[in-house]
């Protein structure tokens, strides 16, 4: 027996090693991270040469619950930093946590872990090293040159993580080439960039950061701008991958700000035979969802705040005809085609197909020309204020509505019309909150009210050309380029923005004064009251 073991010794050692290697690579939950790594972590070497143990279990990783890890590096200039806002990352983490994805531990969702470098990147750009460049790499109409990105990644991303695919790598940069695109990513890869240097405060608002981070990560997970294809701006594809919803999130019950990948596949839309007599679907369970589309010859989208089902008709032609065979390019891509939807969560790939042994590579390369820009972002309308209610109390009218939870929104403007006169509606006040008390009703009678939201144009603290927006919206934009260039349009919180303007929430609402460059949303639904 001893002689037999001696003869089989090398074979047994080889088999033992093979079994051990196989065991080490066991991935019970299928998230692409071996169980052993999720339990025991790994040692890494930081950019400064310091060794550190990365305790994935201590960060919340589990071999029975799907995890995604992202390492984030960021640039820093003397007057601003691209370090991502904690609030923005939390938005994305909550979205993945609530995902309709099953796990071995019988809990749904994906745990997103984001490791943000404590110091800005070091960029070798001759001598000396710098922490910031205004333009990273070269962008063409068909591709992005990753060379400069790769240099930063090689110098700052721990080499132990470069050798495996346990982490995605994200760089919060200023801008990519001489463009205003919000970022770029590799379909089915592990690298992506968030580049919001041409947006609010040089770094983007909370929602702009959250939506762009989630959008670019979605590309790494195999998702495209049209879900299964690269057809943009589909009204029936409700996903942060659709640039109609990248900055504002999805609209639920009339309120934007819900960041998510698509949870369902809506019916296809044939742009050559659209039905304006109903919504996108007859299923009443979709009544809470809103969408957007382009009217013919319009520079901005038309929001459909709620009811993409048959409860609300959609006037695709925007002419009030509501026909059953409407021909219109509602995603404004220059062609009349069929627009398909997709359930994103059923199609994400935590282990990209482009990896060796994972199957066929995804034959897709993104085109930078499709990415969201400042110009495109300003063509996407906010939905009107929803949920307006009114109550009469002692000859005063108390109004309330659902707030729009976006940093771009400064406040609200309230309008009133007396139903006993022929005079048009007049502004009766402004409010930075979602309520207002009208104490100026002078006579008994019936009155009607509506409310608009006042929001900054995207990138309004930059010297941007708003002439196209002004032509499209008319009086809804009262702007002057000097104001746009000189006034801060966004800070991490709305209250800070009011302080920047010299306002406090304790001041009388009748004295509220918004900057002159704000865009007003379309009016809310009109509500009528009777004052006795």
C-alpha positions as CSV (number, residue, x, y, z in Angstrom):
1,X,0.0,0.0,0.0
2,X,2.9,2.3,0.9
3,X,4.5,1.4,-2.5
4,X,1.2,2.2,-4.3
5,X,0.9,5.6,-2.6
6,X,4.5,6.3,-3.5
7,X,3.8,5.6,-7.1
8,X,0.6,7.8,-7.0
9,X,2.2,10.5,-4.9
10,X,2.7,13.1,-7.7
11,X,-0.7,12.3,-9.1
12,X,-2.4,12.7,-5.7
13,X,-0.7,16.0,-5.1
14,X,-1.8,17.2,-8.5
15,X,-5.4,16.1,-7.9
16,X,-5.3,17.7,-4.5
17,X,-4.1,21.0,-6.0
18,X,-6.8,20.9,-8.7
19,X,-9.6,20.2,-6.1
20,X,-8.2,23.0,-3.9
21,X,-8.1,25.4,-6.8
22,X,-11.6,24.5,-7.8
23,X,-12.8,24.9,-4.2
24,X,-11.2,28.3,-4.0
25,X,-13.0,29.5,-7.1
26,X,-16.4,28.3,-6.0
27,X,-18.9,31.1,-6.5
28,X,-22.2,30.0,-4.8
29,X,-24.2,33.1,-5.5
30,X,-23.0,33.6,-9.1
31,X,-21.8,37.2,-8.6
32,X,-18.4,36.7,-10.0
33,X,-16.6,36.8,-6.7
34,X,-15.3,33.5,-5.3
35,X,-16.7,32.4,-1.9
36,X,-13.2,32.3,-0.4
37,X,-12.6,36.0,-1.3
38,X,-16.0,37.1,0.0
39,X,-15.3,35.3,3.3
40,X,-11.6,36.0,3.9
41,X,-10.9,39.1,1.8
42,X,-7.5,39.7,0.1
43,X,-4.4,41.8,0.6
44,X,-3.9,44.8,-1.6
45,X,-1.1,47.4,-2.1
46,X,-2.3,51.0,-2.2
47,X,-0.9,53.6,-4.6
48,X,1.4,55.0,-1.9
49,X,2.9,51.5,-1.4
50,X,1.1,50.8,1.8
51,X,-0.1,47.2,2.3
52,X,-3.7,46.7,3.5
53,X,-6.1,43.8,4.0
54,X,-9.4,44.3,2.3
55,X,-12.0,42.6,4.5
56,X,-14.9,42.0,2.1
57,X,-17.0,40.2,4.7
58,X,-16.5,43.2,7.0
59,X,-17.9,45.4,4.3
60,X,-21.0,43.2,4.1
61,X,-20.1,40.7,1.4
62,X,-21.7,37.2,1.5
63,X,-21.2,34.1,-0.6
64,X,-25.0,33.6,-0.5
65,X,-26.1,37.1,-1.6
66,X,-25.0,38.8,-4.8
67,X,-22.5,41.6,-4.4
68,X,-21.0,44.2,-6.6
69,X,-17.8,46.0,-5.6
70,X,-16.7,49.3,-7.2
71,X,-13.4,51.1,-6.5
72,X,-13.8,54.8,-7.1
73,X,-10.9,57.2,-7.8
74,X,-11.5,60.9,-8.3
75,X,-9.8,64.1,-9.5
76,X,-9.4,67.3,-7.5
77,X,-8.9,70.9,-8.6
78,X,-8.0,73.9,-6.4
79,X,-11.6,75.2,-6.6
80,X,-13.6,71.9,-6.7
81,X,-13.4,68.2,-6.1
82,X,-14.9,65.4,-8.1
83,X,-15.0,63.1,-5.0
84,X,-18.6,61.6,-5.3
85,X,-21.2,62.8,-2.9
86,X,-22.1,60.2,-0.3
87,X,-25.8,60.9,-0.9
88,X,-25.4,60.1,-4.6
89,X,-23.8,56.7,-3.9
90,X,-26.5,56.0,-1.3
91,X,-29.2,56.5,-4.0
92,X,-27.6,53.8,-6.2
93,X,-26.9,51.4,-3.3
94,X,-30.6,51.7,-2.3
95,X,-31.7,51.0,-5.8
96,X,-29.6,47.8,-6.1
97,X,-30.6,46.8,-2.6
98,X,-34.3,46.9,-3.7
99,X,-33.7,45.1,-7.0
100,X,-36.0,42.2,-7.9
101,X,-33.1,39.7,-7.9
102,X,-33.2,36.5,-5.9
103,X,-30.4,35.1,-3.7
104,X,-29.5,31.9,-1.8
105,X,-30.2,33.6,1.5
106,X,-33.8,34.2,0.4
107,X,-33.4,38.0,0.4
108,X,-33.8,39.9,-2.8
109,X,-31.5,42.6,-4.1
110,X,-27.8,43.2,-4.9
111,X,-25.4,44.6,-2.3
112,X,-23.4,47.4,-3.9
113,X,-20.1,48.2,-2.0
114,X,-18.3,51.3,-3.1
115,X,-14.7,51.9,-2.0
116,X,-13.9,55.6,-2.4
117,X,-10.2,56.4,-2.4
118,X,-9.4,58.8,0.5
119,X,-7.1,60.9,-1.7
120,X,-7.4,62.2,-5.2
121,X,-5.6,60.5,-8.1
122,X,-2.1,61.3,-9.1
123,X,-1.8,62.0,-12.8
124,X,1.6,61.8,-14.5
125,X,1.4,64.6,-17.0
126,X,5.1,65.4,-17.5
127,X,6.5,67.0,-14.3
128,X,5.2,67.5,-11.7
129,X,2.3,65.2,-11.0
130,X,-1.1,66.7,-10.9
131,X,-4.5,65.8,-9.4
132,X,-6.7,67.2,-12.2
133,X,-7.0,67.6,-15.9
134,X,-9.9,69.4,-17.6
135,X,-10.0,67.0,-20.6
136,X,-9.2,63.3,-20.2
137,X,-8.3,61.4,-23.4
138,X,-9.6,61.8,-26.9
139,X,-13.2,61.3,-28.0
140,X,-14.3,60.7,-31.5
141,X,-17.8,60.2,-32.9
142,X,-17.3,56.4,-32.8
143,X,-15.0,55.7,-29.8
144,X,-13.2,56.9,-26.8
145,X,-9.4,56.4,-26.4
146,X,-8.9,54.8,-23.0
147,X,-5.1,55.3,-23.0
148,X,-5.0,58.2,-20.5
149,X,-7.7,56.5,-18.4
150,X,-5.6,53.3,-18.3
151,X,-2.5,55.2,-17.1
152,X,-4.5,56.6,-14.2
153,X,-5.9,53.2,-13.4
154,X,-2.5,51.5,-13.5
155,X,-1.0,54.1,-11.2
156,X,-3.9,54.3,-8.6
157,X,-5.9,51.1,-8.6
158,X,-4.3,48.3,-6.4
159,X,-2.5,45.9,-8.7
160,X,-4.0,42.9,-6.9
161,X,-7.4,44.1,-8.0
162,X,-6.2,44.8,-11.5
163,X,-5.3,41.1,-11.9
164,X,-8.8,39.8,-11.1
165,X,-12.4,40.9,-11.7
166,X,-13.6,41.2,-8.2
167,X,-14.0,45.0,-8.5
168,X,-15.2,47.4,-11.1
169,X,-13.1,50.5,-11.5
170,X,-14.7,54.0,-11.7
171,X,-13.0,57.3,-12.2
172,X,-14.8,60.6,-11.4
173,X,-13.1,62.9,-13.9
174,X,-13.8,66.4,-15.1
175,X,-14.6,65.9,-18.8
176,X,-13.8,63.4,-21.6
177,X,-12.0,65.1,-24.5
178,X,-13.5,68.3,-25.8
179,X,-17.1,67.2,-25.0
180,X,-19.8,67.5,-22.3
181,X,-20.7,63.8,-22.3
182,X,-21.5,62.7,-18.7
183,X,-19.4,59.6,-18.8
184,X,-18.4,56.5,-20.7
185,X,-18.2,52.8,-20.1
186,X,-17.3,49.4,-21.4
187,X,-20.3,47.1,-22.2
188,X,-19.7,43.9,-20.3
189,X,-16.5,45.2,-18.9
190,X,-15.2,46.5,-15.6
191,X,-14.2,50.1,-16.3
192,X,-16.3,53.3,-16.4
193,X,-16.0,57.1,-16.1
194,X,-18.3,59.7,-14.6
195,X,-17.4,63.1,-16.1
196,X,-19.7,66.0,-14.8
197,X,-17.2,68.8,-15.0
198,X,-19.5,70.8,-17.4
199,X,-22.5,70.4,-15.1
200,X,-23.7,72.1,-12.0
201,X,-21.0,73.4,-9.7
202,X,-18.4,71.6,-11.9
203,X,-19.3,68.3,-10.2
204,X,-23.0,67.7,-10.8
205,X,-25.9,67.6,-8.4
206,X,-26.8,64.6,-6.2
207,X,-29.2,63.3,-8.9
208,X,-26.8,63.9,-11.8
209,X,-24.0,61.9,-10.0
210,X,-26.4,59.1,-8.9
211,X,-28.0,58.7,-12.3
212,X,-24.7,58.8,-14.2
213,X,-22.9,56.4,-11.9
214,X,-25.8,53.9,-12.1
215,X,-26.1,54.4,-15.9
216,X,-22.4,53.7,-16.6
217,X,-22.3,50.8,-14.1
218,X,-25.3,49.4,-16.0
219,X,-23.2,49.4,-19.2
220,X,-20.6,47.2,-17.4
221,X,-23.5,44.9,-16.5
222,X,-24.4,44.5,-20.2
223,X,-27.2,47.0,-20.5
224,X,-27.4,49.4,-23.4
225,X,-29.2,52.7,-24.1
226,X,-32.3,51.0,-25.4
227,X,-32.0,48.0,-23.1
228,X,-31.4,45.3,-25.7
229,X,-30.2,47.8,-28.4
230,X,-28.9,51.3,-28.7
231,X,-32.0,53.1,-29.9
232,X,-32.2,56.1,-27.6
233,X,-35.1,58.0,-25.8
234,X,-37.8,55.2,-26.0
235,X,-40.9,56.3,-24.2
236,X,-41.7,52.6,-23.4
237,X,-38.2,51.8,-21.9
238,X,-38.4,53.0,-18.2
239,X,-34.8,52.8,-17.1
240,X,-31.9,55.0,-15.9
241,X,-30.1,53.6,-19.0
242,X,-32.5,55.7,-21.1
243,X,-31.1,59.2,-21.1
244,X,-34.6,60.6,-20.7
245,X,-34.4,59.4,-17.1
246,X,-30.6,59.5,-16.4
247,X,-30.7,62.9,-14.5
248,X,-34.3,62.9,-13.2
249,X,-34.9,59.3,-12.5
250,X,-38.2,57.6,-13.2
251,X,-41.5,59.3,-12.5
252,X,-43.9,57.5,-10.1
253,X,-47.3,59.0,-9.2
254,X,-46.2,62.2,-10.9
255,X,-43.0,62.6,-8.9
256,X,-39.5,62.1,-10.5
257,X,-36.4,61.0,-8.7
258,X,-36.8,57.2,-8.6
259,X,-33.5,55.8,-9.9
260,X,-33.8,52.2,-11.2
261,X,-33.1,49.9,-14.1
262,X,-36.3,48.7,-15.9
263,X,-38.4,46.2,-13.9
264,X,-40.7,45.2,-16.8
265,X,-41.0,45.0,-20.5
266,X,-43.6,47.3,-21.9
267,X,-45.3,46.6,-25.3
268,X,-43.4,47.6,-28.4
269,X,-44.3,50.9,-30.0
270,X,-44.6,51.1,-33.8
271,X,-43.9,54.8,-34.6
272,X,-45.6,54.3,-38.0
273,X,-48.9,53.3,-36.3
274,X,-49.2,54.7,-32.8
275,X,-52.5,54.6,-31.0
276,X,-53.3,58.0,-29.3
277,X,-56.7,56.6,-28.0
278,X,-54.9,54.9,-25.1
279,X,-51.6,54.7,-23.3
280,X,-48.6,52.4,-23.9
281,X,-50.3,49.4,-22.3
282,X,-53.8,48.5,-21.2
283,X,-52.6,47.0,-17.9
284,X,-53.9,49.2,-15.0
285,X,-51.0,48.2,-12.8
286,X,-48.8,50.6,-14.8
287,X,-50.9,53.7,-13.9
288,X,-48.3,55.0,-11.5
289,X,-45.6,55.3,-14.1
290,X,-44.8,58.4,-16.1
291,X,-42.7,58.8,-19.3
292,X,-41.5,61.4,-21.8
293,X,-41.6,61.7,-25.6
294,X,-40.9,64.2,-28.3
295,X,-43.7,66.0,-30.2
296,X,-43.1,66.6,-33.9
297,X,-40.7,69.5,-34.5
298,X,-40.2,70.1,-30.8
299,X,-36.8,70.9,-29.2
300,X,-37.9,69.6,-25.7
301,X,-39.7,66.5,-24.5
302,X,-43.3,66.4,-23.4
303,X,-43.8,64.7,-20.1
304,X,-46.6,62.2,-19.5
305,X,-46.6,62.4,-15.6
306,X,-48.6,59.3,-14.8
307,X,-50.7,56.6,-16.4
308,X,-48.7,55.0,-19.2
309,X,-51.7,52.6,-19.4
310,X,-55.1,53.2,-20.9
311,X,-56.2,55.5,-18.1
312,X,-54.5,58.4,-19.9
313,X,-54.5,58.9,-23.6
314,X,-51.1,60.0,-25.1
315,X,-51.4,62.6,-27.8
316,X,-48.3,61.4,-29.8
317,X,-48.9,64.0,-32.5
318,X,-49.5,66.8,-30.0
319,X,-52.3,68.2,-32.1
320,X,-55.3,67.1,-30.1
321,X,-56.5,64.6,-32.7
322,X,-56.1,61.4,-30.7
323,X,-56.2,59.1,-33.7
324,X,-55.6,55.4,-33.7
325,X,-53.0,55.3,-36.5
326,X,-50.5,58.1,-35.7
327,X,-47.2,58.4,-37.5
328,X,-44.6,60.2,-35.4
329,X,-40.8,60.0,-34.5
330,X,-41.5,60.1,-30.8
331,X,-37.9,59.4,-29.8
332,X,-36.6,61.9,-32.3
333,X,-33.8,59.7,-33.8
334,X,-34.7,60.6,-37.4
335,X,-36.5,57.4,-38.3
336,X,-39.9,55.8,-38.0
337,X,-39.2,52.4,-36.4
338,X,-40.5,49.9,-33.9
339,X,-39.3,50.7,-30.4
340,X,-38.7,47.7,-28.2
341,X,-38.6,47.6,-24.4
342,X,-36.7,45.4,-21.9
343,X,-36.8,44.1,-18.4
344,X,-33.3,45.1,-17.3
345,X,-33.1,43.2,-14.1
346,X,-33.8,40.0,-15.9
347,X,-30.9,40.7,-18.3
348,X,-28.1,42.1,-16.2
349,X,-24.8,40.1,-16.3
350,X,-22.8,40.2,-13.0
351,X,-20.2,38.1,-14.8
352,X,-19.7,39.7,-18.2
353,X,-19.9,37.4,-21.2
354,X,-16.6,38.9,-22.5
355,X,-14.6,37.1,-19.8
356,X,-12.7,33.9,-20.7
357,X,-14.9,30.9,-20.2
358,X,-18.1,32.9,-19.6
359,X,-19.5,32.3,-23.1
360,X,-19.6,34.4,-26.3
361,X,-18.3,37.9,-26.0
362,X,-20.8,40.8,-26.4
363,X,-20.2,42.2,-29.9
364,X,-21.1,45.7,-28.8
365,X,-19.0,48.9,-28.5
366,X,-20.6,52.1,-27.3
367,X,-20.5,55.3,-29.4
368,X,-19.7,58.5,-27.4
369,X,-22.0,60.4,-29.7
370,X,-25.0,58.7,-28.0
371,X,-24.1,59.8,-24.5
372,X,-25.9,62.5,-22.6
373,X,-24.6,66.0,-23.1
374,X,-25.5,69.4,-21.6
375,X,-27.5,70.3,-24.7
376,X,-29.4,67.0,-24.7
377,X,-30.0,67.2,-20.9
378,X,-31.7,70.6,-21.3
379,X,-34.1,69.2,-23.9
380,X,-35.6,66.8,-21.3
381,X,-38.5,68.4,-19.4
382,X,-39.3,68.0,-15.7
383,X,-42.8,66.7,-15.1
384,X,-45.3,69.2,-13.8
385,X,-46.1,69.5,-10.1
386,X,-48.3,66.7,-9.0
387,X,-50.9,66.3,-6.2
388,X,-52.1,69.8,-5.9
389,X,-54.8,70.2,-3.1
390,X,-56.6,73.2,-1.7
391,X,-58.5,73.9,1.5
392,X,-60.3,77.1,2.5
393,X,-59.7,78.4,6.0
394,X,-61.1,81.7,7.2
395,X,-60.9,83.5,3.8
396,X,-57.5,82.0,3.1
397,X,-56.7,79.2,0.7
398,X,-54.2,76.7,1.9
399,X,-52.4,74.9,-0.9
400,X,-50.2,71.9,-0.8
401,X,-48.6,69.6,-3.4
402,X,-46.0,66.8,-3.9
403,X,-42.5,68.2,-3.8
404,X,-40.1,67.5,-6.7
405,X,-37.0,66.0,-4.9
406,X,-34.3,67.3,-7.2
407,X,-31.4,69.6,-6.4
408,X,-32.2,71.7,-9.5
409,X,-35.5,72.8,-8.2
410,X,-35.4,76.1,-6.3
411,X,-39.0,76.3,-5.4
412,X,-42.5,76.8,-6.7
413,X,-44.6,79.6,-8.2
414,X,-48.3,79.8,-7.4
415,X,-50.9,81.2,-9.8
416,X,-54.6,82.2,-9.2
417,X,-57.5,83.1,-11.5
418,X,-60.8,84.4,-10.4
419,X,-63.6,82.6,-12.2
420,X,-65.9,85.7,-12.1
421,X,-63.5,87.9,-14.2
422,X,-62.0,87.6,-17.7
423,X,-58.5,88.3,-16.4
424,X,-55.8,85.7,-17.0
425,X,-54.2,83.9,-14.1
426,X,-51.8,85.9,-12.1
427,X,-48.9,85.0,-9.9
428,X,-49.8,85.3,-6.2
429,X,-46.6,84.1,-4.6
430,X,-43.6,81.9,-4.5
431,X,-42.6,79.1,-2.1
432,X,-39.5,77.2,-1.4
433,X,-41.5,74.4,0.2
434,X,-44.4,72.3,-1.1
435,X,-47.1,74.5,0.5
436,X,-48.5,78.0,0.3
437,X,-51.2,80.0,2.1
438,X,-52.9,82.6,-0.1
439,X,-54.2,85.4,2.2
440,X,-54.8,87.8,-0.6
441,X,-58.3,86.6,-1.6
442,X,-60.3,89.8,-1.4
443,X,-63.8,88.8,-2.3
444,X,-66.2,85.8,-2.1
445,X,-66.4,83.6,-5.2
446,X,-64.8,80.8,-7.1
447,X,-61.1,80.7,-7.7
448,X,-58.8,78.3,-9.6
449,X,-55.1,77.7,-8.8
450,X,-52.2,76.0,-10.5
451,X,-48.5,75.7,-9.5
452,X,-45.3,75.5,-11.5
453,X,-41.8,74.4,-10.3
454,X,-38.8,76.7,-10.8
455,X,-35.7,74.8,-11.8
456,X,-32.2,75.7,-13.0
457,X,-31.2,74.7,-16.5
458,X,-28.7,71.8,-16.5
459,X,-25.2,73.3,-16.2
460,X,-26.6,76.8,-15.5
461,X,-23.6,78.0,-13.6
462,X,-21.7,77.6,-16.9
463,X,-21.6,79.9,-19.9
464,X,-24.0,77.8,-21.9
465,X,-26.1,78.8,-24.9
466,X,-29.8,78.6,-23.8
467,X,-31.2,80.2,-27.0
468,X,-32.6,76.9,-28.2
469,X,-34.4,76.3,-24.9
470,X,-35.7,79.8,-24.9
471,X,-37.1,79.4,-28.4
472,X,-38.8,76.1,-27.4
473,X,-40.3,77.2,-24.1
474,X,-40.9,80.9,-24.7
475,X,-41.9,82.8,-21.6
476,X,-41.1,79.7,-19.5
477,X,-37.4,80.8,-19.7
478,X,-36.6,84.3,-18.6
479,X,-32.9,84.1,-18.8
480,X,-29.9,86.2,-19.6
481,X,-26.5,84.8,-20.4
482,X,-24.7,87.0,-17.8
483,X,-27.0,85.6,-15.0
484,X,-26.4,82.1,-16.2
485,X,-22.7,82.5,-16.1
486,X,-22.5,84.3,-12.7
487,X,-25.0,82.7,-10.4
488,X,-24.5,79.4,-8.6
489,X,-27.3,77.1,-9.9
490,X,-26.7,74.1,-7.7
491,X,-25.1,72.9,-4.5
492,X,-25.4,69.6,-2.7
493,X,-28.6,70.6,-0.9
494,X,-31.4,72.9,-1.7
495,X,-31.2,74.7,1.6
496,X,-27.6,75.7,0.9
497,X,-28.6,77.1,-2.5
498,X,-31.1,79.3,-0.8
499,X,-28.4,80.6,1.6
500,X,-26.2,81.3,-1.5
501,X,-28.9,83.6,-2.7
502,X,-29.2,85.4,0.6
503,X,-32.5,83.8,1.5
504,X,-33.5,81.8,4.6
505,X,-36.5,79.6,5.0
506,X,-37.8,81.9,7.8
507,X,-38.4,84.8,5.4
508,X,-41.8,85.6,4.3
509,X,-42.9,83.6,1.3
510,X,-44.3,86.7,-0.3
511,X,-40.7,88.0,-0.5
512,X,-39.2,85.0,-2.1
513,X,-37.2,86.0,-5.1
514,X,-35.8,83.4,-7.6
515,X,-32.9,84.1,-9.9
516,X,-34.0,85.3,-13.3
517,X,-32.6,82.4,-15.3
518,X,-34.9,79.7,-14.0
519,X,-37.0,77.4,-16.1
520,X,-40.6,76.9,-15.1
521,X,-42.2,73.5,-15.6
522,X,-45.6,73.1,-17.3
523,X,-48.5,74.0,-15.0
524,X,-49.9,71.5,-12.6
525,X,-53.5,70.4,-12.9
526,X,-55.9,73.2,-12.1
527,X,-57.8,73.0,-8.8
528,X,-60.9,75.1,-8.0
529,X,-62.2,76.3,-4.6
530,X,-65.1,78.4,-3.4
531,X,-64.5,81.2,-0.9
532,X,-67.6,82.1,1.1
